[in-house]
Amino acid sequence: MFTSLLHGLVRNIPKDLCGSMHSNHTEMVVLSDTMFNYFVVIVQSESSVDTISLFDNNNFFELSVCPISSSPLIKTMGVTADLNMRKGIKVVLNPTQEYFDQFQEWITETERWNYRRAEYKLWCTAFEKFWLYMAIDEENDECVSVVSLALQRNSDGKKLYSIGNYYCVPEWRGKGISNKLFVQVMKHVGKENCTLFGAVEMSSLYATRFNFSIMNEYWHNFADMDAADLVIPAMPNGFTCKKIEENDWEKLHEYDETICDLNRRKYMKSNLSTAGTIARLVTNETGKIVGFGAIKMATGNELILAPLYAESFDAATALMASILKGIPNLLSFTSLITIYPDANNDVPRLLSLISNDNFDSHQAYRHQFTKEMMDFPQHKIYGTDEVSHSPC
């Protein structure tokens, strides 16, 4: 009866709405039915942190929330009842930055996955939808396992989901926790197309267990060089590099759409504008944009070349000359890394040029899909943006 009443309250609200409405004293938040089959949250306070209750046909949940005036409204979301986790493990959806920082410490130490401080906020705000599920050891209040999912669409409005950050703290591996998180995000995907970058040791498992069986023949390589070996190359003739200004974004987005057929204007602008990012675009003698790129200053005192798109080797070289010059205290960093498609034979030439031939490279990831391959002009991709939720 109570569930029916709640359904009646929101019968005119689109089912995919994730937002809030508030009167003078009560806030009603409507959450997407993609998680718990459509239900309503009633917040009985407008100025203090509270616990609020959720009901659906089968379960009762409690959430910790922020004041109405702060953001995000929902800090943590318990979903243990749905995932049937072992005793002592709770699962939260889109946890606070403090929990993400715990995750960052682990992946820096064990995987060398380094992000900018603001990366998590970028994902939460720049995609059409974003989910990050985290399993937490309740006894120690510490991160145990993570997986994330983002939704984007191509120019025709067709959905593409991407999975990233699939990780488990070493001492918790082999207990089935991560697998349950992965199964949960695949429930959101349903019958739509989904992609991920499968690490060498995981690629076949993704293909057989989760149907990520459509893939390119080539791999993506991981390249690494010491910052002390970096060389700023000479600027090739006929090119001009500049910082990205407000009146440049439209043409930059148009160029990006020749690289990637996804509606990612909001994401790319935020990505290239995020603190700790040195971004440049390059034009030819006619003033036409022929590439853009960035280096991100990440955790682990590391520089990440991501992305780097260019029409030619010389355009890519021009970008590297300009971006490297723009990095403050270049030698204070330990290393520069990048991930690139090994189908682009010009990338090793470029890496050799900027490192005095002192770089290491090895096979690292394979781009895999569940329903349909997306094609990208790999000869123009000198550095992949990232391998969590950016497909090129």
TORKOL-4160 file (C-alpha; in steps of 0.2 Angstrom, whole numbers, padded with zeros to 4 digits, m for minus):
392
<pt num="1" X="0000" Y="0000" Z="0000"/>
<pt num="2" X="0014" Y="0012" Z="0005"/>
<pt num="3" X="0023" Y="0008" Z="m0011"/>
<pt num="4" X="0008" Y="0011" Z="m0022"/>
<pt num="5" X="0006" Y="0028" Z="m0013"/>
<pt num="6" X="0024" Y="0033" Z="m0017"/>
<pt num="7" X="0021" Y="0027" Z="m0035"/>
<pt num="8" X="0006" Y="0039" Z="m0036"/>
<pt num="9" X="0016" Y="0053" Z="m0029"/>
<pt num="10" X="0028" Y="0052" Z="m0044"/>
<pt num="11" X="0017" Y="0045" Z="m0058"/>
<pt num="12" X="0020" Y="0061" Z="m0069"/>
<pt num="13" X="0039" Y="0061" Z="m0066"/>
<pt num="14" X="0050" Y="0053" Z="m0080"/>
<pt num="15" X="0057" Y="0036" Z="m0073"/>
<pt num="16" X="0075" Y="0041" Z="m0078"/>
<pt num="17" X="0074" Y="0057" Z="m0068"/>
<pt num="18" X="0087" Y="0058" Z="m0054"/>
<pt num="19" X="0085" Y="0075" Z="m0045"/>
<pt num="20" X="0075" Y="0083" Z="m0032"/>
<pt num="21" X="0060" Y="0094" Z="m0028"/>
<pt num="22" X="0057" Y="0103" Z="m0011"/>
<pt num="23" X="0044" Y="0113" Z="m0003"/>
<pt num="24" X="0047" Y="0124" Z="0013"/>
<pt num="25" X="0051" Y="0110" Z="0025"/>
<pt num="26" X="0052" Y="0093" Z="0015"/>
<pt num="27" X="0062" Y="0088" Z="0001"/>
<pt num="28" X="0057" Y="0073" Z="m0011"/>
<pt num="29" X="0071" Y="0065" Z="m0021"/>
<pt num="30" X="0066" Y="0054" Z="m0035"/>
<pt num="31" X="0080" Y="0041" Z="m0040"/>
<pt num="32" X="0081" Y="0032" Z="m0056"/>
<pt num="33" X="0073" Y="0015" Z="m0057"/>
<pt num="34" X="0089" Y="0008" Z="m0065"/>
<pt num="35" X="0095" Y="0004" Z="m0047"/>
<pt num="36" X="0080" Y="m0001" Z="m0036"/>
<pt num="37" X="0064" Y="m0002" Z="m0047"/>
<pt num="38" X="0058" Y="0015" Z="m0044"/>
<pt num="39" X="0055" Y="0022" Z="m0027"/>
<pt num="40" X="0055" Y="0039" Z="m0018"/>
<pt num="41" X="0065" Y="0047" Z="m0004"/>
<pt num="42" X="0058" Y="0059" Z="0008"/>
<pt num="43" X="0070" Y="0070" Z="0017"/>
<pt num="44" X="0063" Y="0077" Z="0033"/>
<pt num="45" X="0075" Y="0091" Z="0036"/>
<pt num="46" X="0081" Y="0106" Z="0025"/>
<pt num="47" X="0096" Y="0111" Z="0035"/>
<pt num="48" X="0105" Y="0096" Z="0044"/>
<pt num="49" X="0113" Y="0080" Z="0039"/>
<pt num="50" X="0100" Y="0066" Z="0041"/>
<pt num="51" X="0096" Y="0048" Z="0038"/>
<pt num="52" X="0082" Y="0045" Z="0026"/>
<pt num="53" X="0072" Y="0030" Z="0021"/>
<pt num="54" X="0069" Y="0022" Z="0005"/>
<pt num="55" X="0056" Y="0009" Z="0001"/>
<pt num="56" X="0053" Y="m0002" Z="m0014"/>
<pt num="57" X="0043" Y="m0018" Z="m0016"/>
<pt num="58" X="0056" Y="m0029" Z="m0007"/>
<pt num="59" X="0069" Y="m0019" Z="0003"/>
<pt num="60" X="0072" Y="m0005" Z="0015"/>
<pt num="61" X="0087" Y="0006" Z="0013"/>
<pt num="62" X="0094" Y="0020" Z="0023"/>
<pt num="63" X="0105" Y="0034" Z="0015"/>
<pt num="64" X="0116" Y="0047" Z="0023"/>
<pt num="65" X="0113" Y="0064" Z="0015"/>
<pt num="66" X="0120" Y="0081" Z="0015"/>
<pt num="67" X="0110" Y="0097" Z="0019"/>
<pt num="68" X="0099" Y="0103" Z="0004"/>
<pt num="69" X="0111" Y="0118" Z="0001"/>
<pt num="70" X="0126" Y="0107" Z="m0001"/>
<pt num="71" X="0131" Y="0096" Z="m0015"/>
<pt num="72" X="0130" Y="0081" Z="m0019"/>
<pt num="73" X="0114" Y="0078" Z="m0010"/>
<pt num="74" X="0117" Y="0060" Z="m0008"/>
<pt num="75" X="0134" Y="0055" Z="0000"/>
<pt num="76" X="0133" Y="0037" Z="0001"/>
<pt num="77" X="0120" Y="0024" Z="m0004"/>
<pt num="78" X="0119" Y="0006" Z="0004"/>
<pt num="79" X="0114" Y="m0007" Z="m0008"/>
<pt num="80" X="0120" Y="m0022" Z="0002"/>
<pt num="81" X="0103" Y="m0030" Z="0001"/>
<pt num="82" X="0103" Y="m0031" Z="m0018"/>
<pt num="83" X="0120" Y="m0038" Z="m0020"/>
<pt num="84" X="0120" Y="m0051" Z="m0006"/>
<pt num="85" X="0138" Y="m0047" Z="0000"/>
<pt num="86" X="0146" Y="m0057" Z="0014"/>
<pt num="87" X="0144" Y="m0051" Z="0032"/>
<pt num="88" X="0154" Y="m0036" Z="0036"/>
<pt num="89" X="0155" Y="m0029" Z="0018"/>
<pt num="90" X="0143" Y="m0014" Z="0013"/>
<pt num="91" X="0142" Y="m0007" Z="m0004"/>
<pt num="92" X="0140" Y="0011" Z="m0008"/>
<pt num="93" X="0136" Y="0020" Z="m0024"/>
<pt num="94" X="0146" Y="0036" Z="m0029"/>
<pt num="95" X="0154" Y="0037" Z="m0012"/>
<pt num="96" X="0162" Y="0053" Z="m0005"/>
<pt num="97" X="0179" Y="0059" Z="m0011"/>
<pt num="98" X="0187" Y="0053" Z="0005"/>
<pt num="99" X="0183" Y="0035" Z="0000"/>
<pt num="100" X="0189" Y="0038" Z="m0018"/>
<pt num="101" X="0205" Y="0044" Z="m0011"/>
<pt num="102" X="0207" Y="0027" Z="m0002"/>
<pt num="103" X="0205" Y="0019" Z="m0018"/>
<pt num="104" X="0217" Y="0030" Z="m0027"/>
<pt num="105" X="0231" Y="0026" Z="m0014"/>
<pt num="106" X="0228" Y="0007" Z="m0017"/>
<pt num="107" X="0228" Y="0008" Z="m0036"/>
<pt num="108" X="0244" Y="0020" Z="m0036"/>
<pt num="109" X="0253" Y="0007" Z="m0025"/>
<pt num="110" X="0248" Y="m0009" Z="m0033"/>
<pt num="111" X="0243" Y="m0005" Z="m0051"/>
<pt num="112" X="0251" Y="0012" Z="m0056"/>
<pt num="113" X="0234" Y="0019" Z="m0060"/>
<pt num="114" X="0236" Y="0037" Z="m0057"/>
<pt num="115" X="0223" Y="0051" Z="m0059"/>
<pt num="116" X="0221" Y="0069" Z="m0056"/>
<pt num="117" X="0214" Y="0075" Z="m0039"/>
<pt num="118" X="0198" Y="0081" Z="m0048"/>
<pt num="119" X="0196" Y="0065" Z="m0059"/>
<pt num="120" X="0182" Y="0058" Z="m0049"/>
<pt num="121" X="0172" Y="0074" Z="m0049"/>
<pt num="122" X="0174" Y="0075" Z="m0068"/>
<pt num="123" X="0167" Y="0058" Z="m0071"/>
<pt num="124" X="0152" Y="0061" Z="m0059"/>
<pt num="125" X="0147" Y="0077" Z="m0068"/>
<pt num="126" X="0153" Y="0076" Z="m0086"/>
<pt num="127" X="0144" Y="0060" Z="m0092"/>
<pt num="128" X="0126" Y="0057" Z="m0095"/>
<pt num="129" X="0126" Y="0045" Z="m0081"/>
<pt num="130" X="0139" Y="0038" Z="m0070"/>
<pt num="131" X="0140" Y="0025" Z="m0057"/>
<pt num="132" X="0154" Y="0020" Z="m0045"/>
<pt num="133" X="0151" Y="0005" Z="m0034"/>
<pt num="134" X="0163" Y="0003" Z="m0020"/>
<pt num="135" X="0163" Y="m0012" Z="m0007"/>
<pt num="136" X="0169" Y="m0006" Z="0010"/>
<pt num="137" X="0175" Y="m0017" Z="0025"/>
<pt num="138" X="0163" Y="m0010" Z="0039"/>
<pt num="139" X="0175" Y="m0015" Z="0053"/>
<pt num="140" X="0189" Y="m0004" Z="0046"/>
<pt num="141" X="0179" Y="0008" Z="0036"/>
<pt num="142" X="0191" Y="0005" Z="0021"/>
<pt num="143" X="0189" Y="0002" Z="0002"/>
<pt num="144" X="0189" Y="m0016" Z="m0003"/>
<pt num="145" X="0184" Y="m0016" Z="m0021"/>
<pt num="146" X="0178" Y="m0004" Z="m0035"/>
<pt num="147" X="0170" Y="m0004" Z="m0052"/>
<pt num="148" X="0163" Y="0011" Z="m0062"/>
<pt num="149" X="0151" Y="0013" Z="m0076"/>
<pt num="150" X="0148" Y="0028" Z="m0088"/>
<pt num="151" X="0135" Y="0031" Z="m0101"/>
<pt num="152" X="0138" Y="0041" Z="m0117"/>
<pt num="153" X="0129" Y="0042" Z="m0134"/>
<pt num="154" X="0135" Y="0043" Z="m0152"/>
<pt num="155" X="0130" Y="0056" Z="m0164"/>
<pt num="156" X="0114" Y="0046" Z="m0168"/>
<pt num="157" X="0109" Y="0045" Z="m0150"/>
<pt num="158" X="0115" Y="0026" Z="m0148"/>
<pt num="159" X="0120" Y="0022" Z="m0131"/>
<pt num="160" X="0138" Y="0016" Z="m0126"/>
<pt num="161" X="0142" Y="0011" Z="m0109"/>
<pt num="162" X="0160" Y="0010" Z="m0103"/>
<pt num="163" X="0167" Y="0000" Z="m0088"/>
<pt num="164" X="0182" Y="0005" Z="m0079"/>
<pt num="165" X="0192" Y="0005" Z="m0062"/>
<pt num="166" X="0188" Y="m0014" Z="m0059"/>
<pt num="167" X="0199" Y="m0017" Z="m0044"/>
<pt num="168" X="0201" Y="m0027" Z="m0028"/>
<pt num="169" X="0213" Y="m0024" Z="m0014"/>
<pt num="170" X="0225" Y="m0039" Z="m0014"/>
<pt num="171" X="0220" Y="m0047" Z="0002"/>
<pt num="172" X="0202" Y="m0047" Z="m0003"/>
<pt num="173" X="0204" Y="m0055" Z="m0020"/>
<pt num="174" X="0197" Y="m0072" Z="m0023"/>
<pt num="175" X="0182" Y="m0070" Z="m0012"/>
<pt num="176" X="0169" Y="m0065" Z="m0025"/>
<pt num="177" X="0167" Y="m0047" Z="m0020"/>
<pt num="178" X="0173" Y="m0039" Z="m0036"/>
<pt num="179" X="0163" Y="m0051" Z="m0047"/>
<pt num="180" X="0147" Y="m0046" Z="m0038"/>
<pt num="181" X="0151" Y="m0028" Z="m0042"/>
<pt num="182" X="0154" Y="m0032" Z="m0060"/>
<pt num="183" X="0138" Y="m0041" Z="m0062"/>
<pt num="184" X="0129" Y="m0026" Z="m0054"/>
<pt num="185" X="0135" Y="m0014" Z="m0067"/>
<pt num="186" X="0131" Y="m0026" Z="m0081"/>
<pt num="187" X="0113" Y="m0025" Z="m0075"/>
<pt num="188" X="0113" Y="m0007" Z="m0079"/>
<pt num="189" X="0120" Y="m0011" Z="m0096"/>
<pt num="190" X="0106" Y="m0023" Z="m0101"/>
<pt num="191" X="0106" Y="m0027" Z="m0119"/>
<pt num="192" X="0115" Y="m0011" Z="m0124"/>
<pt num="193" X="0133" Y="m0010" Z="m0131"/>
<pt num="194" X="0147" Y="m0009" Z="m0118"/>
<pt num="195" X="0166" Y="m0007" Z="m0119"/>
<pt num="196" X="0181" Y="m0008" Z="m0108"/>
<pt num="197" X="0200" Y="m0009" Z="m0110"/>
<pt num="198" X="0205" Y="m0027" Z="m0105"/>
<pt num="199" X="0222" Y="m0029" Z="m0097"/>
<pt num="200" X="0232" Y="m0043" Z="m0104"/>
<pt num="201" X="0229" Y="m0055" Z="m0090"/>
<pt num="202" X="0210" Y="m0051" Z="m0090"/>
<pt num="203" X="0206" Y="m0049" Z="m0108"/>
<pt num="204" X="0201" Y="m0067" Z="m0111"/>
<pt num="205" X="0191" Y="m0068" Z="m0095"/>
<pt num="206" X="0181" Y="m0053" Z="m0100"/>
<pt num="207" X="0177" Y="m0061" Z="m0117"/>
<pt num="208" X="0171" Y="m0077" Z="m0110"/>
<pt num="209" X="0163" Y="m0073" Z="m0094"/>
<pt num="210" X="0155" Y="m0056" Z="m0098"/>
<pt num="211" X="0154" Y="m0057" Z="m0117"/>
<pt num="212" X="0166" Y="m0043" Z="m0121"/>
<pt num="213" X="0171" Y="m0054" Z="m0136"/>
<pt num="214" X="0171" Y="m0041" Z="m0150"/>
<pt num="215" X="0189" Y="m0033" Z="m0151"/>
<pt num="216" X="0202" Y="m0026" Z="m0162"/>
<pt num="217" X="0217" Y="m0036" Z="m0167"/>
<pt num="218" X="0229" Y="m0023" Z="m0161"/>
<pt num="219" X="0233" Y="m0019" Z="m0143"/>
<pt num="220" X="0236" Y="m0003" Z="m0133"/>
<pt num="221" X="0254" Y="m0001" Z="m0127"/>
<pt num="222" X="0259" Y="0007" Z="m0110"/>
<pt num="223" X="0274" Y="0018" Z="m0112"/>
<pt num="224" X="0285" Y="0025" Z="m0098"/>
<pt num="225" X="0300" Y="0037" Z="m0097"/>
<pt num="226" X="0309" Y="0046" Z="m0084"/>
<pt num="227" X="0306" Y="0064" Z="m0083"/>
<pt num="228" X="0324" Y="0067" Z="m0082"/>
<pt num="229" X="0326" Y="0060" Z="m0099"/>
<pt num="230" X="0313" Y="0072" Z="m0107"/>
<pt num="231" X="0318" Y="0083" Z="m0121"/>
<pt num="232" X="0308" Y="0097" Z="m0128"/>
<pt num="233" X="0308" Y="0095" Z="m0147"/>
<pt num="234" X="0310" Y="0109" Z="m0160"/>
<pt num="235" X="0294" Y="0116" Z="m0166"/>
<pt num="236" X="0291" Y="0110" Z="m0184"/>
<pt num="237" X="0289" Y="0123" Z="m0197"/>
<pt num="238" X="0271" Y="0128" Z="m0202"/>
<pt num="239" X="0262" Y="0125" Z="m0186"/>
<pt num="240" X="0256" Y="0136" Z="m0172"/>
<pt num="241" X="0251" Y="0130" Z="m0154"/>
<pt num="242" X="0241" Y="0139" Z="m0142"/>
<pt num="243" X="0231" Y="0137" Z="m0125"/>
<pt num="244" X="0213" Y="0134" Z="m0128"/>
<pt num="245" X="0203" Y="0149" Z="m0126"/>
<pt num="246" X="0184" Y="0151" Z="m0125"/>
<pt num="247" X="0182" Y="0155" Z="m0143"/>
<pt num="248" X="0192" Y="0139" Z="m0148"/>
<pt num="249" X="0180" Y="0126" Z="m0141"/>
<pt num="250" X="0168" Y="0125" Z="m0155"/>
<pt num="251" X="0181" Y="0121" Z="m0168"/>
<pt num="252" X="0191" Y="0110" Z="m0156"/>
<pt num="253" X="0175" Y="0100" Z="m0153"/>
<pt num="254" X="0172" Y="0098" Z="m0172"/>
<pt num="255" X="0190" Y="0091" Z="m0174"/>
<pt num="256" X="0187" Y="0079" Z="m0159"/>
<pt num="257" X="0171" Y="0073" Z="m0168"/>
<pt num="258" X="0182" Y="0067" Z="m0182"/>
<pt num="259" X="0192" Y="0057" Z="m0170"/>
<pt num="260" X="0178" Y="0050" Z="m0159"/>
<pt num="261" X="0159" Y="0048" Z="m0164"/>
<pt num="262" X="0153" Y="0052" Z="m0146"/>
<pt num="263" X="0143" Y="0067" Z="m0140"/>
<pt num="264" X="0157" Y="0071" Z="m0127"/>
<pt num="265" X="0158" Y="0090" Z="m0129"/>
<pt num="266" X="0154" Y="0093" Z="m0110"/>
<pt num="267" X="0167" Y="0079" Z="m0105"/>
<pt num="268" X="0181" Y="0085" Z="m0116"/>
<pt num="269" X="0179" Y="0103" Z="m0111"/>
<pt num="270" X="0179" Y="0098" Z="m0093"/>
<pt num="271" X="0193" Y="0086" Z="m0095"/>
<pt num="272" X="0205" Y="0098" Z="m0104"/>
<pt num="273" X="0200" Y="0112" Z="m0091"/>
<pt num="274" X="0203" Y="0102" Z="m0075"/>
<pt num="275" X="0216" Y="0109" Z="m0063"/>
<pt num="276" X="0233" Y="0100" Z="m0066"/>
<pt num="277" X="0231" Y="0099" Z="m0085"/>
<pt num="278" X="0242" Y="0107" Z="m0098"/>
<pt num="279" X="0232" Y="0107" Z="m0114"/>
<pt num="280" X="0236" Y="0114" Z="m0131"/>
<pt num="281" X="0229" Y="0115" Z="m0149"/>
<pt num="282" X="0239" Y="0115" Z="m0165"/>
<pt num="283" X="0234" Y="0124" Z="m0181"/>
<pt num="284" X="0242" Y="0124" Z="m0198"/>
<pt num="285" X="0247" Y="0138" Z="m0209"/>
<pt num="286" X="0229" Y="0141" Z="m0214"/>
<pt num="287" X="0223" Y="0142" Z="m0196"/>
<pt num="288" X="0214" Y="0125" Z="m0197"/>
<pt num="289" X="0215" Y="0114" Z="m0181"/>
<pt num="290" X="0225" Y="0099" Z="m0185"/>
<pt num="291" X="0226" Y="0092" Z="m0167"/>
<pt num="292" X="0225" Y="0094" Z="m0148"/>
<pt num="293" X="0232" Y="0086" Z="m0133"/>
<pt num="294" X="0236" Y="0087" Z="m0115"/>
<pt num="295" X="0248" Y="0082" Z="m0101"/>
<pt num="296" X="0239" Y="0078" Z="m0084"/>
<pt num="297" X="0249" Y="0081" Z="m0068"/>
<pt num="298" X="0243" Y="0065" Z="m0058"/>
<pt num="299" X="0245" Y="0056" Z="m0041"/>
<pt num="300" X="0262" Y="0047" Z="m0039"/>
<pt num="301" X="0271" Y="0063" Z="m0045"/>
<pt num="302" X="0268" Y="0057" Z="m0063"/>
<pt num="303" X="0264" Y="0065" Z="m0079"/>
<pt num="304" X="0251" Y="0057" Z="m0091"/>
<pt num="305" X="0251" Y="0061" Z="m0109"/>
<pt num="306" X="0232" Y="0060" Z="m0113"/>
<pt num="307" X="0225" Y="0063" Z="m0125"/>
<pt num="308" X="0236" Y="0067" Z="m0140"/>
<pt num="309" X="0227" Y="0068" Z="m0157"/>
<pt num="310" X="0235" Y="0074" Z="m0172"/>
<pt num="311" X="0234" Y="0074" Z="m0191"/>
<pt num="312" X="0252" Y="0070" Z="m0194"/>
<pt num="313" X="0269" Y="0066" Z="m0185"/>
<pt num="314" X="0274" Y="0084" Z="m0186"/>
<pt num="315" X="0258" Y="0091" Z="m0179"/>
<pt num="316" X="0260" Y="0079" Z="m0164"/>
<pt num="317" X="0278" Y="0085" Z="m0162"/>
<pt num="318" X="0272" Y="0103" Z="m0162"/>
<pt num="319" X="0260" Y="0099" Z="m0148"/>
<pt num="320" X="0273" Y="0090" Z="m0138"/>
<pt num="321" X="0285" Y="0104" Z="m0139"/>
<pt num="322" X="0272" Y="0117" Z="m0133"/>
<pt num="323" X="0264" Y="0106" Z="m0119"/>
<pt num="324" X="0281" Y="0101" Z="m0112"/>
<pt num="325" X="0286" Y="0119" Z="m0112"/>
<pt num="326" X="0271" Y="0123" Z="m0102"/>
<pt num="327" X="0273" Y="0111" Z="m0088"/>
<pt num="328" X="0280" Y="0120" Z="m0072"/>
<pt num="329" X="0295" Y="0112" Z="m0064"/>
<pt num="330" X="0296" Y="0098" Z="m0077"/>
<pt num="331" X="0310" Y="0090" Z="m0068"/>
<pt num="332" X="0301" Y="0089" Z="m0052"/>
<pt num="333" X="0291" Y="0075" Z="m0058"/>
<pt num="334" X="0297" Y="0057" Z="m0058"/>
<pt num="335" X="0290" Y="0050" Z="m0075"/>
<pt num="336" X="0279" Y="0053" Z="m0090"/>
<pt num="337" X="0268" Y="0039" Z="m0096"/>
<pt num="338" X="0255" Y="0036" Z="m0110"/>
<pt num="339" X="0244" Y="0023" Z="m0118"/>
<pt num="340" X="0243" Y="0022" Z="m0136"/>
<pt num="341" X="0236" Y="0010" Z="m0150"/>
<pt num="342" X="0251" Y="0000" Z="m0157"/>
<pt num="343" X="0242" Y="0002" Z="m0174"/>
<pt num="344" X="0250" Y="0019" Z="m0175"/>
<pt num="345" X="0268" Y="0016" Z="m0180"/>
<pt num="346" X="0273" Y="0034" Z="m0178"/>
<pt num="347" X="0270" Y="0034" Z="m0159"/>
<pt num="348" X="0287" Y="0025" Z="m0155"/>
<pt num="349" X="0296" Y="0038" Z="m0166"/>
<pt num="350" X="0288" Y="0052" Z="m0156"/>
<pt num="351" X="0292" Y="0045" Z="m0139"/>
<pt num="352" X="0310" Y="0042" Z="m0145"/>
<pt num="353" X="0311" Y="0060" Z="m0150"/>
<pt num="354" X="0305" Y="0067" Z="m0133"/>
<pt num="355" X="0315" Y="0055" Z="m0122"/>
<pt num="356" X="0332" Y="0054" Z="m0131"/>
<pt num="357" X="0327" Y="0036" Z="m0135"/>
<pt num="358" X="0325" Y="0031" Z="m0117"/>
<pt num="359" X="0308" Y="0024" Z="m0115"/>
<pt num="360" X="0300" Y="0008" Z="m0111"/>
<pt num="361" X="0284" Y="0001" Z="m0119"/>
<pt num="362" X="0274" Y="m0015" Z="m0117"/>
<pt num="363" X="0258" Y="m0023" Z="m0122"/>
<pt num="364" X="0245" Y="m0018" Z="m0109"/>
<pt num="365" X="0226" Y="m0017" Z="m0115"/>
<pt num="366" X="0214" Y="m0023" Z="m0128"/>
<pt num="367" X="0199" Y="m0013" Z="m0133"/>
<pt num="368" X="0184" Y="m0024" Z="m0131"/>
<pt num="369" X="0165" Y="m0023" Z="m0134"/>
<pt num="370" X="0149" Y="m0033" Z="m0131"/>
<pt num="371" X="0138" Y="m0029" Z="m0146"/>
<pt num="372" X="0147" Y="m0018" Z="m0159"/>
<pt num="373" X="0164" Y="m0012" Z="m0163"/>
<pt num="374" X="0167" Y="0007" Z="m0163"/>
<pt num="375" X="0181" Y="0012" Z="m0176"/>
<pt num="376" X="0193" Y="0026" Z="m0173"/>
<pt num="377" X="0207" Y="0034" Z="m0184"/>
<pt num="378" X="0221" Y="0025" Z="m0175"/>
<pt num="379" X="0234" Y="0034" Z="m0185"/>
<pt num="380" X="0229" Y="0050" Z="m0178"/>
<pt num="381" X="0229" Y="0044" Z="m0160"/>
<pt num="382" X="0246" Y="0047" Z="m0152"/>
<pt num="383" X="0240" Y="0045" Z="m0134"/>
<pt num="384" X="0223" Y="0038" Z="m0128"/>
<pt num="385" X="0213" Y="0050" Z="m0117"/>
<pt num="386" X="0211" Y="0036" Z="m0103"/>
<pt num="387" X="0206" Y="0018" Z="m0102"/>
<pt num="388" X="0192" Y="0020" Z="m0089"/>
<pt num="389" X="0178" Y="0029" Z="m0098"/>
<pt num="390" X="0186" Y="0037" Z="m0114"/>
<pt num="391" X="0187" Y="0025" Z="m0128"/>
<pt num="392" X="0200" Y="0033" Z="m0138"/>
